[in-house]
């Protein structure tokens, strides 16, 4: 009897890449990365750290 189970991660990856494309399912593309909004600090943010001078 021949063992068809993968013994290592490399063997598992190789086995999976041998599957026909029809059996692998649909591949979804990742969304395009968005540009991060610039940080904005308001008076409420400053108020949260106003008394922290002793920790700086």
C-alpha positions as CSV (number, residue, x, y, z in Angstrom):
1,X,0.0,0.0,0.0
2,X,1.4,3.4,-1.0
3,X,1.1,6.3,1.4
4,X,-0.5,9.3,-0.4
5,X,-0.5,11.6,2.6
6,X,2.1,14.4,2.7
7,X,4.7,14.0,5.4
8,X,6.0,17.6,5.2
9,X,4.7,21.0,4.4
10,X,6.7,21.1,1.3
11,X,5.1,17.9,0.1
12,X,1.7,19.2,0.9
13,X,2.3,22.4,-1.1
14,X,3.6,20.4,-4.0
15,X,0.6,18.1,-3.9
16,X,-1.8,21.1,-3.9
17,X,-0.1,22.8,-6.8
18,X,-0.5,19.6,-8.8
19,X,-4.3,19.9,-8.6
20,X,-6.0,20.9,-11.8
21,X,-7.1,24.5,-11.9
22,X,-10.8,23.5,-12.2
23,X,-10.6,21.8,-8.8
24,X,-8.8,24.6,-7.0
25,X,-11.8,26.9,-7.0
26,X,-12.2,30.5,-7.7
27,X,-9.3,32.8,-6.8
28,X,-10.4,36.2,-5.5
29,X,-8.2,39.2,-6.1
30,X,-7.2,41.4,-3.2
31,X,-8.6,44.9,-3.1
32,X,-6.2,47.7,-4.0
33,X,-4.6,49.3,-1.0
34,X,-6.0,52.6,0.1
35,X,-4.1,55.7,1.1
36,X,-4.2,56.3,4.8
37,X,-5.8,59.5,6.0
38,X,-3.4,61.9,7.7
39,X,-3.5,62.1,11.5
40,X,-5.5,64.9,13.0
41,X,-5.1,65.9,16.6
42,X,-7.8,68.1,18.2
43,X,-8.2,69.8,21.6
44,X,-9.8,66.6,23.0
45,X,-6.7,64.6,22.2
46,X,-4.5,67.2,23.8
47,X,-6.7,67.2,26.9
48,X,-6.1,63.5,27.4
49,X,-2.4,63.9,27.8
50,X,-2.2,67.4,29.3
51,X,-1.3,66.2,32.8
52,X,1.2,63.6,31.7
53,X,4.3,65.8,31.8
54,X,5.5,63.8,34.8
55,X,5.8,60.7,32.6
56,X,7.7,62.2,29.7
